[in-house]
Amino acid sequence: MITRESQQMFNFALTMKRIRIALFISGNGSNARNIINYFENHAQMSVSLVLSSAQNDLMDEFCAERTILFAHPSGMNGDAYLKYCQKQEIDWVILAGFLKKIPIDFINAFPNRIINIHPALLPNFGGKGMYGKHVHEAVSKSSSRFSGITIHLVNEEFDKGKMLAQFAVALKNPSSAVEIESQVRDLEIVHFPSVIESILLDSTL
């Protein structure tokens, strides 16, 4: 028997706007795949668009199997990325290994709605040129006893947006860049999707 309360809850669920997410990538898209799998059957949000700064046939196929639009605009010049996001009615943009600088016009179109993950504990080891293996090499050469991930909002400066979450891992001494990358990668897989979920659910669209 359907009660009045359950019917009201069902009607409310039908009228709720699902949060639409765009993922920006530059590499092979492993973080993006993890995020897509996490949200595949989510009741309140979904990945609706993946934009890559390079051709990625494997990601294209992966998205096609899940009816997610995939595209690789030729660059951040012009407003191609913004047009894709507007056409797909995107609410939030997630940088999942995206190496291009986000233009100010795009940031203004999504104020406090662009999230990035950095493979170190900011404010250390951030800034222009500090991405991927360059970060892990810098950490390896330092005297740091910890590394980790920082999830933060994106503004007009590299790695200077508001911090949303950090997760650390202890490093053995010495640790190679490859070893650090593996440890940090484990943190990304475990924490990035759930932090995205928490932030988006706490937001008011």
C-alpha positions as CSV (number, residue, x, y, z in Angstrom):
1,M,0.0,0.0,0.0
2,I,1.3,3.4,-1.0
3,T,0.9,5.9,1.8
4,R,0.4,9.6,1.3
5,E,3.8,10.3,2.8
6,S,5.6,7.9,0.5
7,Q,3.8,9.4,-2.5
8,Q,4.8,12.8,-1.5
9,M,8.4,11.7,-1.2
10,F,8.2,10.1,-4.6
11,N,6.8,13.2,-6.2
12,F,9.5,15.3,-4.5
13,A,12.2,13.0,-5.9
14,L,10.8,13.3,-9.4
15,T,10.9,17.1,-9.2
16,M,14.5,17.3,-7.8
17,K,17.1,18.5,-10.3
18,R,19.9,16.0,-10.6
19,I,23.3,17.6,-10.3
20,R,25.1,17.3,-13.6
21,I,28.9,16.9,-13.5
22,A,31.5,17.5,-16.2
23,L,35.0,15.9,-15.9
24,F,38.0,17.5,-17.6
25,I,41.0,15.2,-18.3
26,S,44.4,15.4,-20.0
27,G,45.9,11.9,-19.4
28,N,44.5,8.4,-19.7
29,G,41.5,9.2,-17.5
30,S,41.9,6.7,-14.7
31,N,40.6,9.2,-12.1
32,A,37.6,10.0,-14.4
33,R,36.8,6.3,-14.8
34,N,36.8,5.9,-11.0
35,I,34.5,8.9,-10.6
36,I,32.1,7.8,-13.3
37,N,31.9,4.3,-11.8
38,Y,31.2,5.8,-8.3
39,F,28.3,7.9,-9.6
40,E,26.9,5.5,-12.1
41,N,23.7,4.7,-10.2
42,H,23.6,7.8,-8.0
43,A,20.1,9.1,-7.3
44,Q,21.1,12.8,-7.1
45,M,24.0,13.4,-9.4
46,S,25.6,12.0,-12.5
47,V,28.6,12.5,-14.8
48,S,27.1,14.0,-18.0
49,L,30.2,15.1,-19.9
50,V,33.9,14.3,-20.2
51,L,36.1,16.8,-22.0
52,S,39.7,15.8,-22.8
53,S,42.6,18.1,-23.9
54,A,43.9,15.2,-26.1
55,Q,42.5,12.4,-28.2
56,N,41.6,9.5,-26.0
57,D,39.9,6.6,-27.9
58,L,39.7,4.4,-24.8
59,M,37.9,7.0,-22.8
60,D,35.7,7.8,-25.7
61,E,34.6,4.2,-25.9
62,F,34.2,4.0,-22.1
63,C,31.9,7.0,-22.1
64,A,29.9,5.8,-25.1
65,E,29.1,2.5,-23.2
66,R,27.6,4.7,-20.5
67,T,25.9,7.2,-22.7
68,I,28.1,10.0,-21.5
69,L,29.1,12.7,-24.0
70,F,32.9,12.7,-24.7
71,A,34.8,15.3,-26.7
72,H,38.3,16.7,-27.1
73,P,38.2,20.4,-27.9
74,S,41.4,21.6,-29.6
75,G,42.4,23.8,-26.7
76,M,41.2,26.2,-24.1
77,N,41.3,29.0,-26.7
78,G,37.9,30.5,-27.3
79,D,34.9,29.2,-25.5
80,A,34.6,25.6,-26.7
81,Y,34.8,24.1,-23.2
82,L,32.2,26.6,-21.9
83,K,29.8,26.0,-24.8
84,Y,30.0,22.2,-24.2
85,C,29.2,22.7,-20.5
86,Q,26.4,25.2,-21.1
87,K,24.8,23.0,-23.7
88,Q,24.9,20.0,-21.3
89,E,23.5,22.2,-18.5
90,I,26.5,21.3,-16.3
91,D,26.3,22.3,-12.6
92,W,29.9,21.4,-11.5
93,V,33.2,20.9,-13.2
94,I,35.7,18.4,-11.8
95,L,39.4,18.6,-13.0
96,A,40.5,14.9,-12.9
97,G,44.1,15.2,-14.1
98,F,43.5,18.2,-16.3
99,L,46.7,20.1,-17.0
100,K,45.5,23.2,-18.8
101,K,45.0,26.5,-17.0
102,I,41.3,27.4,-16.7
103,P,40.5,30.8,-18.3
104,I,39.0,33.5,-16.1
105,D,35.9,33.7,-18.3
106,F,35.2,30.0,-17.6
107,I,35.9,30.5,-13.9
108,N,33.4,33.4,-13.8
109,A,30.8,31.2,-15.5
110,F,31.2,28.5,-12.7
111,P,32.0,30.5,-9.6
112,N,33.0,28.2,-6.8
113,R,31.8,25.3,-8.9
114,I,35.2,24.0,-10.2
115,I,37.0,21.4,-8.2
116,N,40.6,20.2,-8.7
117,I,42.7,17.5,-7.0
118,H,46.5,18.2,-6.5
119,P,48.8,15.3,-5.8
120,A,50.5,16.9,-2.8
121,L,49.7,18.6,0.5
122,L,49.2,22.3,-0.5
123,P,50.4,24.9,-0.1
124,N,53.7,23.0,-0.5
125,F,54.6,21.7,-4.0
126,G,52.0,23.7,-5.9
127,G,52.1,26.4,-8.6
128,K,52.8,26.6,-12.3
129,G,54.6,23.5,-13.6
130,M,53.8,21.4,-10.5
131,Y,51.8,18.5,-11.8
132,G,52.1,14.7,-12.0
133,K,55.6,13.3,-11.7
134,H,57.1,16.8,-11.2
135,V,55.3,17.0,-7.9
136,H,56.4,13.6,-6.7
137,E,60.0,14.2,-7.8
138,A,60.0,17.5,-5.8
139,V,58.5,15.7,-2.7
140,S,61.1,12.9,-3.1
141,K,64.0,15.4,-3.1
142,S,62.7,17.3,-0.1
143,S,62.8,16.3,3.6
144,S,59.0,15.8,3.7
145,R,57.9,12.9,5.9
146,F,54.4,13.1,4.4
147,S,52.6,13.5,1.1
148,G,49.0,13.2,0.0
149,I,46.3,14.9,-1.9
150,T,44.6,18.3,-1.7
151,I,41.1,18.8,-3.1
152,H,40.4,22.4,-3.7
153,L,38.3,25.0,-5.6
154,V,39.8,26.5,-8.7
155,N,40.5,30.2,-9.0
156,E,42.6,32.3,-11.4
157,E,45.9,31.2,-9.8
158,F,47.4,27.7,-9.9
159,D,46.6,25.7,-6.8
160,K,45.5,28.7,-4.8
161,G,41.8,28.1,-4.6
162,K,40.0,27.3,-1.3
163,M,41.0,24.0,0.2
164,L,38.1,21.6,0.7
165,A,39.9,18.4,1.9
166,Q,43.3,16.9,2.5
167,F,44.5,13.4,3.1
168,A,48.0,12.5,4.0
169,V,50.2,9.4,3.9
170,A,53.5,8.8,5.7
171,L,56.6,8.4,3.6
172,K,59.5,6.1,4.3
173,N,62.9,7.7,4.1
174,P,64.0,7.7,1.4
175,S,61.0,7.4,-1.0
176,S,61.3,7.5,-4.8
177,A,59.0,9.6,-6.9
178,V,57.5,6.3,-8.2
179,E,56.8,5.1,-4.7
180,I,55.2,8.4,-3.7
181,E,53.1,8.4,-6.8
182,S,51.7,5.0,-6.0
183,Q,50.8,5.9,-2.4
184,V,49.2,9.2,-3.5
185,R,47.3,7.4,-6.3
186,D,45.7,5.1,-3.7
187,L,44.5,8.2,-1.8
188,E,43.0,9.6,-5.0
189,I,41.0,6.5,-5.7
190,V,39.7,6.1,-2.2
191,H,38.8,9.7,-1.4
192,F,38.2,11.9,-4.5
193,P,34.7,10.6,-5.5
194,S,33.3,10.6,-1.9
195,V,34.6,14.2,-1.3
196,I,33.0,15.3,-4.5
197,E,29.8,13.7,-3.5
198,S,29.8,15.4,0.0
199,I,30.6,18.8,-1.4
200,L,27.9,18.7,-4.1
201,L,25.3,17.4,-1.8
202,D,26.0,20.2,0.7
203,S,25.8,22.8,-2.0
204,T,22.7,24.8,-2.9
205,L,22.1,24.8,-6.7
